[in-house]
Each structure stands twice: as C-alpha cells, then as structure tokens.
Amino acid sequence: MATHEYHRGEMDIRDQKATWDGFITGSVWGGLLIVLMVGHATLALAIGFNWAISLGLMAIVGFAAGVFMNLGGRWMATVVVMIVLALIVQAMIWLFGAVM
C-alpha cells in the first residue's frame, strides 16, 4: 500500500492547463486557417468568383472571426500575412502566365 494519502485538488496542474490551453488555441487557429483557405479556393475555383472578390470575402470572414472569437492582434496580423501571401501567389501566376 501507498505510504502517503491522496488529497483531491492539491496537485499543481498549471503545466497541464497551459498545455491544454495551447492545444485549444492551436486547434482554433488551425481550423480557422483551413476554413479560410478552403473557402477561398471554393469561391475562386468551384463557384467561379473572381480571385480578388474571393480573397476579399475570406479576409472579411477572417477579421470577423477574429473579432467574434476575441483572438487578438496576432490573429489579425496572421490574416494580413495570408492576404499578402495570396497576392504574391497571384502575382506569380500572372508572371508565369505571361511567360508561357
């Protein structure tokens, strides 16, 4: 038998709570990023919207999700970086389309 007694609620769980909070935050961010990317692709490719309209709609959805879910400035910066990346990809498409 154990020589010590178990007392419920006395264990330090700060590390476990921090890990769980990080997992949930990463899951929310990852899920929203996937929704934004798939939404943009669906609007632009499957439905046939202009890529700029699709990008604008997904930017609005991204910013609204950030405000609604209180994700903070880092989320807003991530959405801006995704918009810039999408514009760079579109510029590469135009560049290589002109060459071919």
ChimeraX commands (.cxc) that place a marker at each C-alpha (Angstrom):
marker #1 position 0.00,0.00,0.00 radius 0.5
marker #1 position 1.00,3.59,-0.52 radius 0.5
marker #1 position 2.57,5.40,2.39 radius 0.5
marker #1 position 1.02,8.74,1.55 radius 0.5
marker #1 position -2.59,9.77,1.30 radius 0.5
marker #1 position -4.16,11.25,-1.79 radius 0.5
marker #1 position -5.86,14.61,-1.28 radius 0.5
marker #1 position -8.08,15.72,-4.15 radius 0.5
marker #1 position -7.29,19.17,-5.55 radius 0.5
marker #1 position -3.80,19.58,-4.11 radius 0.5
marker #1 position -1.79,18.74,-7.22 radius 0.5
marker #1 position -0.25,21.63,-9.18 radius 0.5
marker #1 position -1.85,21.50,-12.63 radius 0.5
marker #1 position -0.59,24.78,-14.13 radius 0.5
marker #1 position 1.57,22.99,-16.71 radius 0.5
marker #1 position -1.27,20.70,-17.77 radius 0.5
marker #1 position -3.66,23.67,-18.02 radius 0.5
marker #1 position -1.15,25.64,-20.09 radius 0.5
marker #1 position -0.71,22.65,-22.40 radius 0.5
marker #1 position -4.47,22.24,-22.80 radius 0.5
marker #1 position -4.98,25.96,-23.43 radius 0.5
marker #1 position -2.23,25.90,-26.07 radius 0.5
marker #1 position -3.79,22.86,-27.74 radius 0.5
marker #1 position -7.20,24.52,-27.90 radius 0.5
marker #1 position -5.75,27.78,-29.21 radius 0.5
marker #1 position -3.77,25.92,-31.89 radius 0.5
marker #1 position -6.82,23.91,-32.86 radius 0.5
marker #1 position -8.99,27.02,-33.21 radius 0.5
marker #1 position -6.36,28.86,-35.25 radius 0.5
marker #1 position -5.65,25.84,-37.44 radius 0.5
marker #1 position -9.33,25.21,-38.04 radius 0.5
marker #1 position -9.99,28.81,-38.98 radius 0.5
marker #1 position -6.98,28.90,-41.31 radius 0.5
marker #1 position -8.24,25.77,-43.08 radius 0.5
marker #1 position -11.74,27.26,-43.38 radius 0.5
marker #1 position -10.30,30.44,-44.90 radius 0.5
marker #1 position -8.08,28.60,-47.39 radius 0.5
marker #1 position -10.74,26.12,-48.47 radius 0.5
marker #1 position -13.33,28.91,-48.64 radius 0.5
marker #1 position -11.11,30.98,-50.90 radius 0.5
marker #1 position -10.38,28.01,-53.16 radius 0.5
marker #1 position -14.05,27.05,-53.30 radius 0.5
marker #1 position -15.23,30.55,-54.16 radius 0.5
marker #1 position -12.50,31.14,-56.73 radius 0.5
marker #1 position -12.33,27.75,-58.42 radius 0.5
marker #1 position -15.58,25.87,-57.88 radius 0.5
marker #1 position -18.07,28.74,-57.88 radius 0.5
marker #1 position -16.16,30.92,-60.31 radius 0.5
marker #1 position -15.84,34.19,-58.39 radius 0.5
marker #1 position -13.00,36.48,-59.33 radius 0.5
marker #1 position -9.98,35.68,-57.15 radius 0.5
marker #1 position -9.91,39.21,-55.71 radius 0.5
marker #1 position -13.57,39.05,-54.65 radius 0.5
marker #1 position -12.99,35.65,-53.11 radius 0.5
marker #1 position -9.92,36.92,-51.27 radius 0.5
marker #1 position -11.82,39.96,-50.04 radius 0.5
marker #1 position -14.72,37.87,-48.75 radius 0.5
marker #1 position -12.41,35.49,-46.92 radius 0.5
marker #1 position -10.49,38.44,-45.44 radius 0.5
marker #1 position -13.75,39.82,-44.08 radius 0.5
marker #1 position -14.64,36.39,-42.68 radius 0.5
marker #1 position -11.17,36.10,-41.12 radius 0.5
marker #1 position -11.33,39.50,-39.46 radius 0.5
marker #1 position -14.91,38.91,-38.29 radius 0.5
marker #1 position -13.96,35.54,-36.81 radius 0.5
marker #1 position -11.06,37.19,-35.00 radius 0.5
marker #1 position -13.30,39.86,-33.51 radius 0.5
marker #1 position -16.12,37.43,-32.69 radius 0.5
marker #1 position -13.82,34.87,-31.04 radius 0.5
marker #1 position -11.61,37.54,-29.40 radius 0.5
marker #1 position -8.41,36.16,-30.94 radius 0.5
marker #1 position -6.46,39.39,-30.64 radius 0.5
marker #1 position -3.90,41.22,-32.70 radius 0.5
marker #1 position -1.81,38.18,-33.57 radius 0.5
marker #1 position -4.78,36.68,-35.42 radius 0.5
marker #1 position -5.36,39.93,-37.30 radius 0.5
marker #1 position -1.67,40.00,-38.28 radius 0.5
marker #1 position -1.93,36.40,-39.43 radius 0.5
marker #1 position -4.89,37.26,-41.67 radius 0.5
marker #1 position -2.94,40.21,-43.13 radius 0.5
marker #1 position 0.06,37.95,-43.81 radius 0.5
marker #1 position -2.24,35.44,-45.50 radius 0.5
marker #1 position -3.66,38.21,-47.71 radius 0.5
marker #1 position -0.15,39.35,-48.67 radius 0.5
marker #1 position 0.85,35.74,-49.40 radius 0.5
marker #1 position -2.24,35.30,-51.59 radius 0.5
marker #1 position -1.34,38.46,-53.52 radius 0.5
marker #1 position 2.23,37.20,-54.02 radius 0.5
marker #1 position 0.93,33.86,-55.29 radius 0.5
marker #1 position -1.43,35.65,-57.67 radius 0.5
marker #1 position 1.45,37.81,-58.94 radius 0.5
marker #1 position 3.47,34.65,-59.58 radius 0.5
marker #1 position 0.53,33.17,-61.51 radius 0.5
marker #1 position 0.34,36.31,-63.65 radius 0.5
marker #1 position 4.13,36.36,-64.14 radius 0.5
marker #1 position 4.41,32.75,-65.22 radius 0.5
marker #1 position 1.24,33.03,-67.29 radius 0.5
marker #1 position 2.78,35.89,-69.25 radius 0.5
marker #1 position 5.97,33.92,-69.86 radius 0.5
marker #1 position 4.20,30.88,-71.21 radius 0.5
marker link #1:1,2 radius 0.2
marker link #1:2,3 radius 0.2
marker link #1:3,4 radius 0.2
marker link #1:4,5 radius 0.2
marker link #1:5,6 radius 0.2
marker link #1:6,7 radius 0.2
marker link #1:7,8 radius 0.2
marker link #1:8,9 radius 0.2
marker link #1:9,10 radius 0.2
marker link #1:10,11 radius 0.2
marker link #1:11,12 radius 0.2
marker link #1:12,13 radius 0.2
marker link #1:13,14 radius 0.2
marker link #1:14,15 radius 0.2
marker link #1:15,16 radius 0.2
marker link #1:16,17 radius 0.2
marker link #1:17,18 radius 0.2
marker link #1:18,19 radius 0.2
marker link #1:19,20 radius 0.2
marker link #1:20,21 radius 0.2
marker link #1:21,22 radius 0.2
marker link #1:22,23 radius 0.2
marker link #1:23,24 radius 0.2
marker link #1:24,25 radius 0.2
marker link #1:25,26 radius 0.2
marker link #1:26,27 radius 0.2
marker link #1:27,28 radius 0.2
marker link #1:28,29 radius 0.2
marker link #1:29,30 radius 0.2
marker link #1:30,31 radius 0.2
marker link #1:31,32 radius 0.2
marker link #1:32,33 radius 0.2
marker link #1:33,34 radius 0.2
marker link #1:34,35 radius 0.2
marker link #1:35,36 radius 0.2
marker link #1:36,37 radius 0.2
marker link #1:37,38 radius 0.2
marker link #1:38,39 radius 0.2
marker link #1:39,40 radius 0.2
marker link #1:40,41 radius 0.2
marker link #1:41,42 radius 0.2
marker link #1:42,43 radius 0.2
marker link #1:43,44 radius 0.2
marker link #1:44,45 radius 0.2
marker link #1:45,46 radius 0.2
marker link #1:46,47 radius 0.2
marker link #1:47,48 radius 0.2
marker link #1:48,49 radius 0.2
marker link #1:49,50 radius 0.2
marker link #1:50,51 radius 0.2
marker link #1:51,52 radius 0.2
marker link #1:52,53 radius 0.2
marker link #1:53,54 radius 0.2
marker link #1:54,55 radius 0.2
marker link #1:55,56 radius 0.2
marker link #1:56,57 radius 0.2
marker link #1:57,58 radius 0.2
marker link #1:58,59 radius 0.2
marker link #1:59,60 radius 0.2
marker link #1:60,61 radius 0.2
marker link #1:61,62 radius 0.2
marker link #1:62,63 radius 0.2
marker link #1:63,64 radius 0.2
marker link #1:64,65 radius 0.2
marker link #1:65,66 radius 0.2
marker link #1:66,67 radius 0.2
marker link #1:67,68 radius 0.2
marker link #1:68,69 radius 0.2
marker link #1:69,70 radius 0.2
marker link #1:70,71 radius 0.2
marker link #1:71,72 radius 0.2
marker link #1:72,73 radius 0.2
marker link #1:73,74 radius 0.2
marker link #1:74,75 radius 0.2
marker link #1:75,76 radius 0.2
marker link #1:76,77 radius 0.2
marker link #1:77,78 radius 0.2
marker link #1:78,79 radius 0.2
marker link #1:79,80 radius 0.2
marker link #1:80,81 radius 0.2
marker link #1:81,82 radius 0.2
marker link #1:82,83 radius 0.2
marker link #1:83,84 radius 0.2
marker link #1:84,85 radius 0.2
marker link #1:85,86 radius 0.2
marker link #1:86,87 radius 0.2
marker link #1:87,88 radius 0.2
marker link #1:88,89 radius 0.2
marker link #1:89,90 radius 0.2
marker link #1:90,91 radius 0.2
marker link #1:91,92 radius 0.2
marker link #1:92,93 radius 0.2
marker link #1:93,94 radius 0.2
marker link #1:94,95 radius 0.2
marker link #1:95,96 radius 0.2
marker link #1:96,97 radius 0.2
marker link #1:97,98 radius 0.2
marker link #1:98,99 radius 0.2
marker link #1:99,100 radius 0.2
view
